[in-house]
Amino acid sequence: MARGLAGSQDSGRSTLARREGSKVAEAGTLIKEIEEQIADLKARWPAHSVPPSMWRELEELEEKLEEAKREPVPDA
């Protein structure tokens, strides 16, 4: 019986490790997506007379990126 408990604890640890690894991957994916959105916006950026909506979008994306980078990443 003790063997069964130890096995369930081990599987619980591996599940937790997978979840934490998943969170790390999600954070990395989110950062990449935001960086791609910024790159796309800058590719569409006009040389002159940038509309205020584009400035706002850039500022919002940069804030999201900084927030995503600041979030603590669980130990893998």
N, C-alpha and C positions, 0 to 999 in steps of 0.2 A: 504494500500500500504506500509506503514512504516513497518508493520508486515512482509511482504514478504522480505523486505531488511534485516531486522534483522535476519530472518531465513537464508538468504543466507550467511550473515556474519558468523553466528554460524557454518553453514556447512563448510564454508571455513576454520574456525579455526580447526574444527575436522579433516578435510582433511590434514591440515598442521601438526597437532599432529600425525596423522597416518604416514605421510611421515617421520617425525623426528624419530618416534619410529622404523620405518622400517630401517632408516639409522643406528640407534643404533644396531639393530639386525644384519644388514649386517656387521657392524664393528666387532661385537662379533663373528659372523660366520667366517669371514676372519681370525681373530686371531686364532680361534680354528683350522681352516684348516691348517694354517701355522705351528702351534704347532704339529699337527698330522704328517705333512710332515717331520718336524725335528725329531720327535720320530721314524718315519719309517726309515729315513736315519741312525739314530744312531743304530737302530736295525740291519741294514745291515753293520754297521761299522766293518771292520776287526780288529782283535787284533793287527796286525802288518802290516806295509807297506800300509798305507792308500793312495789310489790313489789321486793325486792332484785334479782331477775332483770332488771327494767327498768333499774335503776341500772347494773348491770353492762353491759347492752347499750349504754346511752348512753355509758358510759366507753370501751368498746371501739370504738364508732363514732367518737367524738371523737379517740381515739388514731390510728385509721386515717386520719381526715381530716388530722390534723396531719402524719402521715407522708407522705401523698400530696402535701401542699402543700410539704413540705421537699425532696422528690425533685428533683434538678436536671433542668431541662427543656432539652433540646438546642436550640441556636440554629436557628431556622427558616430 
